[in-house]
Amino acid sequence: MNFNREILPNKKSRWRRVAIILIGILTGLGFFMAKEASLVSYMSDDPLACVNCHVMTPMYNSWMHSSHREQASCNDCHVPHDNVFNKYYFKAKDGLFHASVFTARAEPEVMFMREASQEVVQNNCIRCHVQQVTQTKYDGWLEEHKENRTERKCWSCHQELPHGTVHGISTIRNNIAPIPTDNVETVIPEWLNEQIKK
């Protein structure tokens, strides 16, 4: 009986050491992944955070060459603004979905917003452009425009804002840039330009 009592404490201490080492490894890997993924940047409103996923570079570049660049960042259009908790909940939920799709390399060639994102973007269009949506002088331009101003999706008519008409990730202007092209006139190397001219 004494023999069993002496063995049990040794087993407990050995498993405790193993558990502490495993917890340390998992914590270290978590911090490493958070740093490599620039996790803290996603809490900001900086549009460059979206470019952490290289697949989003064309969307960033098309926004950089649009008129919305002066007034609205990615979060102004793509996250709710009714309260801060809803904003970060939506960012986390949407971000985890995007991260899982991009990690699995399952991103589609042409990206479309999911239903929840469409609702958020629609509400933000109306929030920023409420005067244009409610002005009565535009009533005669389109059939049933007055009745459908807030029900129809804004991009059903305004397709080119802010990302342009082409939404394929390999066909948007300035897509070949590995980094955002806000300060770059051309991304085509000189030697390639000469070959194209020939």
Buried (B, 14 or more C-beta within 10 A) or exposed (E): EEEEEEEEEEEEEEEEEEEEEEEEEEEEEEEEEEEEBEBEEBEEEEBBBBBBBEBBBBBBBBBBBBEBBEEBBBBBBBBBBEEEEEBBEBBEEBBEEBBEBBEEEEBEEEBEBEEEBEEBBBBBBBBBEEEEBEEEEEEEEEEEEEEEBEEBBBBEEEEEBBBBEBBEBEEBEBBEBEBBBBEEEEBEEEEEEEEEEE
